[in-house]
Amino acid sequence: MSTVRTAIVIGGGIAGPVTGLALRRAGIAATVYEAYPSTADGIGGTLALAPNGVAALRAVGADRAVTAIATPIRRTAMAIGRKRFTLPSLADVPPLQVVHRADLHRALHDRAVAGGVVIEHGRRLIDVRESADGVTAHFADGSTVTADVLVGADGIRSTVRTLIDPAAPGPRYTGLLGFEAVARHEVDVEPGTMTFAFGRRGYYLYWPEPGGGTRWGVNLPQERPMTLTEARAVPAAEWLRTLREAYGDDDPGRQLMATSSADELQVVGSLMIMPPVPRWHRGRMVLVGDAAHAPSNSSGQGASLAIESAVQLARCLRDLPDVGSAFAAYERLRRDRVEKVAARAARINRAKAPGAVARALMPLLMPLFLKTVMDPEKTMGHEQRYVIDWDAPVNATPAMR
């Protein structure tokens, strides 16, 4: 039985509220502290929750709140020029759930509050002090709070990660800049179908919106990274001209860009990934979600893995007798899984911006590509069928017994 009774959770995005809910279910009182003054309304594009992510939400009673605002994606296809390939699927798993990031943040925030989790905004962490029996968080407003453990759910630019290990690596740029919008153009594909398209100058994807039109997202190759502030400082009309030039030779890329409005263009910003983080925990501090593992968006698993980690951390703190053994068991349960997903996403990333020769050969190589990189059983079966058994006890690693 754990001696942990209270927890500080830093970060109110996706992992933070789920961590609060999971800890509360484990009998641990948790308060979430978010640096920004409100939820992330209007920030970010859409993301996909895989079946395993929805299953992890079910463990904390948040799955219905999320699927109610999501669009199910039941089939996928790949397009290269006018050639289209239907991708094999896993028939025995539920569909992907596509949801806007801001809507997901709001749904998880509201569900956490309804579940008794306190969430305080405008509390930016600047330092941590540990003692033999607790950890104290120091915030920029001069306030402090003490608990048994501190969980860093503060994203890819995590302050907690740096406090755990000042030499920890930071996020790396993928070489891609993200945009998203809804076009007035209607694509001739079955509803619930997401298409991954390799254009002449960039990669994009699209799917029919339930309310009409076609939602699209692009990963535009860009040499240098830009902060979200820098990217949004460029007029949306200028970005849209760039996108129309980049995708003007593609079908339906040309129609999607031509029938989209600059007023509705969502600048997602530079797409980043986290390299392997050597230290996930130290003393009474531990990382969850993107602070510890942030695979490329090519994985389709970033948010789902963050949710899984939040639930697994709570189980370990619930079942193991001390903080050190709980954190070690948590890392043992998570590290191998998340790093395999990141490696798979990296292989897909390398195919997102093929050169002219590679692009010309892609239709010929596509059958092999589908059997290797995109084979659902080999690449996604073990990922998407993964279900956390909340009631099963967590055991310490053999070295700790």
LOKE-135597 format. One record per residue (C-alpha): residue number from 1; chain; x, y, z. Coordinates in nm, 2 decimals. Example, Ala and Ser with C-alpha at 12.3 -4.5 7.8 and 13.67 -1.06 7.14 Angstrom:
<atoms>
{1; 'A'; {1.23; -0.45; 0.78}}
{2; 'A'; {1.37; -0.11; 0.71}}
</atoms>
This chain:
<atoms>
{1; 'A'; {0.00; 0.00; 0.00}}
{2; 'A'; {0.14; 0.34; -0.10}}
{3; 'A'; {0.22; 0.61; 0.15}}
{4; 'A'; {0.15; 0.88; -0.12}}
{5; 'A'; {-0.16; 1.08; -0.03}}
{6; 'A'; {-0.11; 1.41; -0.21}}
{7; 'A'; {0.02; 1.52; -0.55}}
{8; 'A'; {0.10; 1.84; -0.74}}
{9; 'A'; {0.04; 1.81; -1.11}}
{10; 'A'; {0.21; 2.07; -1.33}}
{11; 'A'; {0.04; 2.13; -1.66}}
{12; 'A'; {-0.33; 2.15; -1.76}}
{13; 'A'; {-0.33; 2.03; -2.12}}
{14; 'A'; {-0.41; 1.67; -2.19}}
{15; 'A'; {-0.20; 1.46; -1.95}}
{16; 'A'; {-0.25; 1.69; -1.65}}
{17; 'A'; {-0.63; 1.66; -1.61}}
{18; 'A'; {-0.62; 1.29; -1.68}}
{19; 'A'; {-0.34; 1.24; -1.43}}
{20; 'A'; {-0.55; 1.43; -1.17}}
{21; 'A'; {-0.85; 1.20; -1.24}}
{22; 'A'; {-0.64; 0.89; -1.23}}
{23; 'A'; {-0.47; 0.99; -0.90}}
{24; 'A'; {-0.80; 1.07; -0.75}}
{25; 'A'; {-0.94; 0.73; -0.84}}
{26; 'A'; {-0.62; 0.58; -0.68}}
{27; 'A'; {-0.70; 0.76; -0.36}}
{28; 'A'; {-0.45; 1.04; -0.40}}
{29; 'A'; {-0.56; 1.40; -0.38}}
{30; 'A'; {-0.42; 1.59; -0.67}}
{31; 'A'; {-0.43; 1.96; -0.77}}
{32; 'A'; {-0.34; 2.06; -1.13}}
{33; 'A'; {-0.15; 2.39; -1.18}}
{34; 'A'; {-0.15; 2.55; -1.52}}
{35; 'A'; {0.07; 2.84; -1.62}}
{36; 'A'; {-0.17; 2.99; -1.87}}
{37; 'A'; {-0.47; 3.20; -1.74}}
{38; 'A'; {-0.73; 2.98; -1.92}}
{39; 'A'; {-0.77; 2.66; -2.12}}
{40; 'A'; {-0.61; 2.65; -2.47}}
{41; 'A'; {-0.91; 2.78; -2.66}}
{42; 'A'; {-0.83; 2.83; -3.03}}
{43; 'A'; {-0.48; 2.68; -3.00}}
{44; 'A'; {-0.37; 2.38; -3.20}}
{45; 'A'; {-0.53; 2.18; -3.48}}
{46; 'A'; {-0.70; 1.84; -3.46}}
{47; 'A'; {-0.55; 1.53; -3.33}}
{48; 'A'; {-0.65; 1.16; -3.34}}
{49; 'A'; {-0.72; 0.95; -3.04}}
{50; 'A'; {-0.64; 0.59; -3.11}}
{51; 'A'; {-0.85; 0.31; -2.96}}
{52; 'A'; {-0.60; 0.25; -2.69}}
{53; 'A'; {-0.62; 0.61; -2.59}}
{54; 'A'; {-1.00; 0.60; -2.56}}
{55; 'A'; {-0.96; 0.28; -2.36}}
{56; 'A'; {-0.73; 0.46; -2.12}}
{57; 'A'; {-0.98; 0.74; -2.09}}
{58; 'A'; {-1.24; 0.48; -2.00}}
{59; 'A'; {-1.03; 0.39; -1.69}}
{60; 'A'; {-1.09; 0.73; -1.55}}
{61; 'A'; {-1.45; 0.78; -1.68}}
{62; 'A'; {-1.36; 1.04; -1.94}}
{63; 'A'; {-1.41; 0.84; -2.26}}
{64; 'A'; {-1.77; 0.94; -2.33}}
{65; 'A'; {-1.70; 1.31; -2.28}}
{66; 'A'; {-1.44; 1.29; -2.55}}
{67; 'A'; {-1.61; 1.07; -2.81}}
{68; 'A'; {-1.92; 1.29; -2.79}}
{69; 'A'; {-1.72; 1.57; -2.95}}
{70; 'A'; {-1.51; 1.37; -3.19}}
{71; 'A'; {-1.54; 1.25; -3.55}}
{72; 'A'; {-1.49; 0.87; -3.59}}
{73; 'A'; {-1.25; 0.77; -3.87}}
{74; 'A'; {-1.33; 0.41; -3.98}}
{75; 'A'; {-1.10; 0.37; -4.28}}
{76; 'A'; {-0.79; 0.52; -4.43}}
{77; 'A'; {-0.64; 0.56; -4.78}}
{78; 'A'; {-0.32; 0.68; -4.93}}
{79; 'A'; {-0.29; 0.89; -5.25}}
{80; 'A'; {0.01; 0.96; -5.47}}
{81; 'A'; {-0.10; 1.19; -5.75}}
{82; 'A'; {-0.42; 1.04; -5.90}}
{83; 'A'; {-0.33; 0.69; -5.77}}
{84; 'A'; {-0.52; 0.59; -5.46}}
{85; 'A'; {-0.46; 0.29; -5.23}}
{86; 'A'; {-0.69; 0.17; -4.96}}
{87; 'A'; {-0.50; 0.10; -4.65}}
{88; 'A'; {-0.56; -0.23; -4.46}}
{89; 'A'; {-0.72; -0.19; -4.12}}
{90; 'A'; {-0.77; -0.37; -3.80}}
{91; 'A'; {-1.12; -0.50; -3.81}}
{92; 'A'; {-1.15; -0.58; -3.44}}
{93; 'A'; {-1.07; -0.24; -3.30}}
{94; 'A'; {-1.29; 0.07; -3.27}}
{95; 'A'; {-1.24; 0.37; -3.50}}
{96; 'A'; {-0.99; 0.65; -3.45}}
{97; 'A'; {-1.15; 0.95; -3.29}}
{98; 'A'; {-1.05; 1.29; -3.44}}
{99; 'A'; {-1.10; 1.59; -3.21}}
{100; 'A'; {-0.98; 1.95; -3.21}}
{101; 'A'; {-0.71; 1.99; -2.95}}
{102; 'A'; {-0.88; 2.29; -2.78}}
{103; 'A'; {-1.21; 2.10; -2.76}}
{104; 'A'; {-1.02; 1.80; -2.60}}
{105; 'A'; {-0.85; 2.03; -2.35}}
{106; 'A'; {-1.19; 2.18; -2.25}}
{107; 'A'; {-1.36; 1.84; -2.23}}
{108; 'A'; {-1.08; 1.69; -2.01}}
{109; 'A'; {-1.07; 2.01; -1.79}}
{110; 'A'; {-1.45; 2.00; -1.73}}
{111; 'A'; {-1.45; 1.62; -1.66}}
{112; 'A'; {-1.16; 1.66; -1.42}}
{113; 'A'; {-1.33; 1.94; -1.23}}
{114; 'A'; {-1.66; 1.74; -1.22}}
{115; 'A'; {-1.46; 1.45; -1.08}}
{116; 'A'; {-1.33; 1.66; -0.79}}
{117; 'A'; {-0.99; 1.76; -0.93}}
{118; 'A'; {-0.89; 2.12; -0.85}}
{119; 'A'; {-0.73; 2.31; -1.14}}
{120; 'A'; {-0.57; 2.64; -1.08}}
{121; 'A'; {-0.47; 2.86; -1.37}}
{122; 'A'; {-0.21; 3.14; -1.39}}
{123; 'A'; {0.04; 2.93; -1.17}}
{124; 'A'; {0.37; 2.91; -1.35}}
{125; 'A'; {0.63; 2.68; -1.19}}
{126; 'A'; {0.98; 2.82; -1.15}}
{127; 'A'; {1.15; 2.59; -0.90}}
{128; 'A'; {1.11; 2.29; -0.67}}
{129; 'A'; {1.25; 2.21; -0.33}}
{130; 'A'; {1.25; 1.85; -0.19}}
{131; 'A'; {1.27; 1.72; 0.16}}
{132; 'A'; {1.27; 1.37; 0.31}}
{133; 'A'; {0.89; 1.37; 0.34}}
{134; 'A'; {0.77; 1.61; 0.07}}
{135; 'A'; {0.82; 1.83; -0.23}}
{136; 'A'; {0.75; 2.20; -0.26}}
{137; 'A'; {0.66; 2.38; -0.58}}
{138; 'A'; {0.75; 2.75; -0.61}}
{139; 'A'; {0.55; 2.96; -0.86}}
{140; 'A'; {0.62; 3.28; -1.04}}
{141; 'A'; {0.36; 3.47; -0.83}}
{142; 'A'; {0.56; 3.40; -0.52}}
{143; 'A'; {0.33; 3.12; -0.39}}
{144; 'A'; {0.43; 2.77; -0.28}}
{145; 'A'; {0.25; 2.44; -0.23}}
{146; 'A'; {0.37; 2.12; -0.08}}
{147; 'A'; {0.27; 1.76; -0.15}}
{148; 'A'; {0.41; 1.40; -0.14}}
{149; 'A'; {0.50; 1.40; -0.51}}
{150; 'A'; {0.52; 1.63; -0.81}}
{151; 'A'; {0.41; 1.52; -1.16}}
{152; 'A'; {0.54; 1.71; -1.46}}
{153; 'A'; {0.27; 1.71; -1.72}}
{154; 'A'; {0.39; 2.03; -1.87}}
{155; 'A'; {0.45; 1.94; -2.23}}
{156; 'A'; {0.73; 1.92; -2.47}}
{157; 'A'; {0.91; 2.23; -2.32}}
{158; 'A'; {0.88; 2.09; -1.97}}
{159; 'A'; {1.01; 2.29; -1.68}}
{160; 'A'; {0.99; 1.98; -1.46}}
{161; 'A'; {1.21; 1.78; -1.70}}
{162; 'A'; {1.49; 2.04; -1.67}}
{163; 'A'; {1.45; 2.04; -1.29}}
{164; 'A'; {1.48; 1.66; -1.29}}
{165; 'A'; {1.78; 1.67; -1.52}}
{166; 'A'; {1.94; 2.00; -1.63}}
{167; 'A'; {2.12; 1.81; -1.91}}
{168; 'A'; {1.79; 1.66; -2.04}}
{169; 'A'; {1.74; 1.70; -2.42}}
{170; 'A'; {1.49; 1.94; -2.55}}
{171; 'A'; {1.24; 1.90; -2.84}}
{172; 'A'; {1.37; 1.86; -3.19}}
{173; 'A'; {1.23; 2.01; -3.51}}
{174; 'A'; {1.09; 1.76; -3.77}}
{175; 'A'; {1.15; 2.00; -4.06}}
{176; 'A'; {0.77; 2.04; -4.10}}
{177; 'A'; {0.53; 2.32; -4.04}}
{178; 'A'; {0.17; 2.24; -3.97}}
{179; 'A'; {-0.15; 2.41; -4.10}}
{180; 'A'; {-0.52; 2.32; -4.10}}
{181; 'A'; {-0.85; 2.45; -4.23}}
{182; 'A'; {-1.19; 2.34; -4.36}}
{183; 'A'; {-1.24; 2.38; -4.74}}
{184; 'A'; {-1.57; 2.43; -4.90}}
{185; 'A'; {-1.47; 2.17; -5.16}}
{186; 'A'; {-1.64; 1.82; -5.12}}
{187; 'A'; {-1.41; 1.53; -5.18}}
{188; 'A'; {-1.55; 1.22; -5.35}}
{189; 'A'; {-1.47; 0.98; -5.07}}
{190; 'A'; {-1.69; 0.79; -4.82}}
{191; 'A'; {-1.76; 0.97; -4.49}}
{192; 'A'; {-1.54; 0.85; -4.21}}
{193; 'A'; {-1.24; 0.81; -4.45}}
{194; 'A'; {-0.91; 0.98; -4.39}}
{195; 'A'; {-0.67; 1.01; -4.69}}
{196; 'A'; {-0.29; 1.06; -4.66}}
{197; 'A'; {-0.17; 1.23; -4.97}}
{198; 'A'; {0.18; 1.28; -5.10}}
{199; 'A'; {0.18; 1.60; -5.31}}
{200; 'A'; {0.45; 1.72; -5.54}}
{201; 'A'; {0.60; 1.95; -5.28}}
{202; 'A'; {0.45; 1.84; -4.95}}
{203; 'A'; {0.24; 1.59; -4.76}}
{204; 'A'; {-0.12; 1.65; -4.66}}
{205; 'A'; {-0.43; 1.47; -4.53}}
{206; 'A'; {-0.80; 1.53; -4.55}}
{207; 'A'; {-1.14; 1.39; -4.46}}
{208; 'A'; {-1.50; 1.49; -4.51}}
{209; 'A'; {-1.64; 1.70; -4.22}}
{210; 'A'; {-1.98; 1.57; -4.09}}
{211; 'A'; {-2.13; 1.91; -4.12}}
{212; 'A'; {-2.01; 1.96; -4.48}}
{213; 'A'; {-1.68; 2.06; -4.65}}
{214; 'A'; {-1.35; 1.89; -4.61}}
{215; 'A'; {-1.11; 1.93; -4.33}}
{216; 'A'; {-0.74; 1.92; -4.43}}
{217; 'A'; {-0.41; 1.94; -4.27}}
{218; 'A'; {-0.07; 1.99; -4.42}}
{219; 'A'; {0.29; 1.92; -4.31}}
{220; 'A'; {0.48; 2.17; -4.52}}
{221; 'A'; {0.86; 2.12; -4.54}}
{222; 'A'; {1.04; 2.42; -4.39}}
{223; 'A'; {1.41; 2.46; -4.33}}
{224; 'A'; {1.40; 2.64; -3.99}}
{225; 'A'; {1.16; 2.61; -3.70}}
{226; 'A'; {0.93; 2.89; -3.61}}
{227; 'A'; {0.76; 2.96; -3.28}}
{228; 'A'; {0.39; 2.97; -3.28}}
{229; 'A'; {0.41; 3.35; -3.22}}
{230; 'A'; {0.64; 3.39; -3.52}}
{231; 'A'; {0.43; 3.17; -3.75}}
{232; 'A'; {0.11; 3.36; -3.65}}
{233; 'A'; {0.28; 3.69; -3.71}}
{234; 'A'; {0.28; 3.61; -4.08}}
{235; 'A'; {-0.05; 3.71; -4.23}}
{236; 'A'; {-0.28; 3.41; -4.29}}
{237; 'A'; {-0.34; 3.53; -4.64}}
{238; 'A'; {0.03; 3.50; -4.71}}
{239; 'A'; {0.05; 3.15; -4.57}}
{240; 'A'; {-0.25; 3.05; -4.78}}
{241; 'A'; {-0.07; 3.18; -5.09}}
{242; 'A'; {0.23; 2.97; -5.00}}
{243; 'A'; {0.01; 2.67; -4.95}}
{244; 'A'; {-0.18; 2.72; -5.28}}
{245; 'A'; {0.16; 2.74; -5.46}}
{246; 'A'; {0.29; 2.43; -5.29}}
{247; 'A'; {-0.02; 2.22; -5.36}}
{248; 'A'; {-0.14; 2.38; -5.68}}
{249; 'A'; {-0.04; 2.08; -5.89}}
{250; 'A'; {-0.22; 1.83; -5.67}}
{251; 'A'; {-0.56; 1.68; -5.68}}
{252; 'A'; {-0.75; 1.75; -5.46}}
{253; 'A'; {-0.49; 1.97; -5.29}}
{254; 'A'; {-0.55; 2.24; -5.54}}
{255; 'A'; {-0.92; 2.25; -5.48}}
{256; 'A'; {-0.89; 2.23; -5.10}}
{257; 'A'; {-0.65; 2.53; -5.09}}
{258; 'A'; {-0.85; 2.73; -5.34}}
{259; 'A'; {-1.18; 2.69; -5.15}}
{260; 'A'; {-1.03; 2.76; -4.80}}
{261; 'A'; {-1.05; 3.10; -4.63}}
{262; 'A'; {-0.75; 3.28; -4.48}}
{263; 'A'; {-0.98; 3.38; -4.19}}
{264; 'A'; {-1.03; 3.02; -4.10}}
{265; 'A'; {-0.67; 2.90; -4.16}}
{266; 'A'; {-0.53; 2.74; -3.84}}
{267; 'A'; {-0.15; 2.79; -3.80}}
{268; 'A'; {-0.05; 2.48; -3.60}}
{269; 'A'; {0.32; 2.58; -3.60}}
{270; 'A'; {0.65; 2.38; -3.62}}
{271; 'A'; {0.61; 2.01; -3.56}}
{272; 'A'; {0.84; 1.89; -3.29}}
{273; 'A'; {0.94; 1.55; -3.14}}
{274; 'A'; {1.12; 1.45; -2.82}}
{275; 'A'; {1.43; 1.24; -2.84}}
{276; 'A'; {1.45; 0.97; -2.57}}
{277; 'A'; {1.46; 1.13; -2.23}}
{278; 'A'; {1.73; 0.96; -2.01}}
{279; 'A'; {1.57; 1.04; -1.68}}
{280; 'A'; {1.19; 1.03; -1.62}}
{281; 'A'; {1.21; 1.08; -1.25}}
{282; 'A'; {1.43; 1.19; -0.96}}
{283; 'A'; {1.34; 1.20; -0.60}}
{284; 'A'; {0.97; 1.29; -0.57}}
{285; 'A'; {0.94; 1.43; -0.92}}
{286; 'A'; {0.83; 1.24; -1.23}}
{287; 'A'; {0.73; 1.31; -1.59}}
{288; 'A'; {0.42; 1.21; -1.79}}
{289; 'A'; {0.30; 1.27; -2.14}}
{290; 'A'; {0.49; 1.49; -2.38}}
{291; 'A'; {0.73; 1.60; -2.11}}
{292; 'A'; {0.87; 1.25; -2.12}}
{293; 'A'; {0.77; 1.12; -2.47}}
{294; 'A'; {0.64; 1.31; -2.76}}
{295; 'A'; {0.65; 1.11; -3.09}}
{296; 'A'; {0.59; 1.28; -3.42}}
{297; 'A'; {0.23; 1.34; -3.51}}
{298; 'A'; {0.29; 1.07; -3.78}}
{299; 'A'; {0.24; 0.82; -3.50}}
{300; 'A'; {-0.12; 0.91; -3.44}}
{301; 'A'; {-0.04; 0.81; -3.08}}
{302; 'A'; {0.09; 1.12; -2.90}}
{303; 'A'; {-0.22; 1.21; -2.70}}
{304; 'A'; {-0.31; 0.84; -2.65}}
{305; 'A'; {0.03; 0.76; -2.51}}
{306; 'A'; {0.01; 1.06; -2.28}}
{307; 'A'; {-0.32; 0.94; -2.14}}
{308; 'A'; {-0.19; 0.59; -2.10}}
{309; 'A'; {0.11; 0.71; -1.90}}
{310; 'A'; {-0.11; 0.92; -1.67}}
{311; 'A'; {-0.32; 0.61; -1.59}}
{312; 'A'; {-0.02; 0.38; -1.54}}
{313; 'A'; {0.15; 0.63; -1.31}}
{314; 'A'; {-0.16; 0.65; -1.09}}
{315; 'A'; {-0.17; 0.26; -1.07}}
{316; 'A'; {0.20; 0.25; -0.97}}
{317; 'A'; {0.16; 0.51; -0.70}}
{318; 'A'; {-0.15; 0.33; -0.57}}
{319; 'A'; {0.00; -0.01; -0.54}}
{320; 'A'; {0.37; 0.02; -0.45}}
{321; 'A'; {0.50; 0.11; -0.10}}
{322; 'A'; {0.73; 0.40; -0.17}}
{323; 'A'; {0.78; 0.67; -0.43}}
{324; 'A'; {1.11; 0.53; -0.57}}
{325; 'A'; {0.96; 0.18; -0.65}}
{326; 'A'; {0.64; 0.33; -0.79}}
{327; 'A'; {0.83; 0.56; -1.03}}
{328; 'A'; {1.07; 0.28; -1.14}}
{329; 'A'; {0.78; 0.04; -1.21}}
{330; 'A'; {0.60; 0.32; -1.40}}
{331; 'A'; {0.90; 0.37; -1.63}}
{332; 'A'; {0.94; 0.00; -1.68}}
{333; 'A'; {0.58; -0.02; -1.79}}
{334; 'A'; {0.61; 0.27; -2.03}}
{335; 'A'; {0.95; 0.34; -2.18}}
{336; 'A'; {0.98; 0.05; -2.42}}
{337; 'A'; {0.63; 0.10; -2.55}}
{338; 'A'; {0.66; 0.47; -2.62}}
{339; 'A'; {1.00; 0.45; -2.78}}
{340; 'A'; {0.89; 0.18; -3.02}}
{341; 'A'; {0.60; 0.41; -3.13}}
{342; 'A'; {0.84; 0.70; -3.17}}
{343; 'A'; {1.07; 0.48; -3.39}}
{344; 'A'; {0.77; 0.38; -3.61}}
{345; 'A'; {0.67; 0.74; -3.65}}
{346; 'A'; {1.02; 0.84; -3.75}}
{347; 'A'; {1.01; 0.59; -4.04}}
{348; 'A'; {0.69; 0.74; -4.16}}
{349; 'A'; {0.83; 1.10; -4.13}}
{350; 'A'; {1.11; 1.01; -4.37}}
{351; 'A'; {0.85; 0.94; -4.64}}
{352; 'A'; {0.66; 1.26; -4.59}}
{353; 'A'; {0.86; 1.47; -4.82}}
{354; 'A'; {1.00; 1.24; -5.09}}
{355; 'A'; {1.22; 1.38; -5.37}}
{356; 'A'; {1.12; 1.37; -5.74}}
{357; 'A'; {1.28; 1.04; -5.80}}
{358; 'A'; {1.14; 0.88; -5.49}}
{359; 'A'; {0.80; 1.02; -5.56}}
{360; 'A'; {0.80; 0.88; -5.92}}
{361; 'A'; {0.89; 0.54; -5.78}}
{362; 'A'; {0.63; 0.54; -5.49}}
{363; 'A'; {0.34; 0.39; -5.70}}
{364; 'A'; {0.56; 0.10; -5.78}}
{365; 'A'; {0.69; 0.06; -5.43}}
{366; 'A'; {0.36; 0.12; -5.26}}
{367; 'A'; {0.27; -0.25; -5.22}}
{368; 'A'; {0.60; -0.31; -5.04}}
{369; 'A'; {0.55; 0.00; -4.83}}
{370; 'A'; {0.20; -0.11; -4.73}}
{371; 'A'; {0.34; -0.45; -4.62}}
{372; 'A'; {0.62; -0.31; -4.41}}
{373; 'A'; {0.58; 0.05; -4.28}}
{374; 'A'; {0.20; 0.06; -4.30}}
{375; 'A'; {0.11; -0.31; -4.22}}
{376; 'A'; {-0.15; -0.27; -3.95}}
{377; 'A'; {-0.07; -0.60; -3.77}}
{378; 'A'; {0.30; -0.54; -3.76}}
{379; 'A'; {0.29; -0.17; -3.68}}
{380; 'A'; {-0.04; -0.09; -3.51}}
{381; 'A'; {-0.20; -0.41; -3.38}}
{382; 'A'; {-0.01; -0.42; -3.05}}
{383; 'A'; {-0.04; -0.04; -3.02}}
{384; 'A'; {-0.42; -0.01; -3.07}}
{385; 'A'; {-0.53; -0.32; -2.88}}
{386; 'A'; {-0.34; -0.22; -2.57}}
{387; 'A'; {-0.58; -0.19; -2.28}}
{388; 'A'; {-0.48; -0.10; -1.92}}
{389; 'A'; {-0.63; -0.32; -1.65}}
{390; 'A'; {-0.70; -0.07; -1.38}}
{391; 'A'; {-0.79; -0.33; -1.12}}
{392; 'A'; {-0.48; -0.55; -1.17}}
{393; 'A'; {-0.21; -0.49; -0.91}}
{394; 'A'; {0.12; -0.35; -1.01}}
{395; 'A'; {0.43; -0.54; -0.90}}
{396; 'A'; {0.77; -0.39; -0.83}}
{397; 'A'; {1.05; -0.48; -1.07}}
{398; 'A'; {1.24; -0.80; -0.97}}
{399; 'A'; {1.54; -0.60; -0.85}}
{400; 'A'; {1.32; -0.42; -0.59}}
{401; 'A'; {1.16; -0.74; -0.44}}
</atoms>
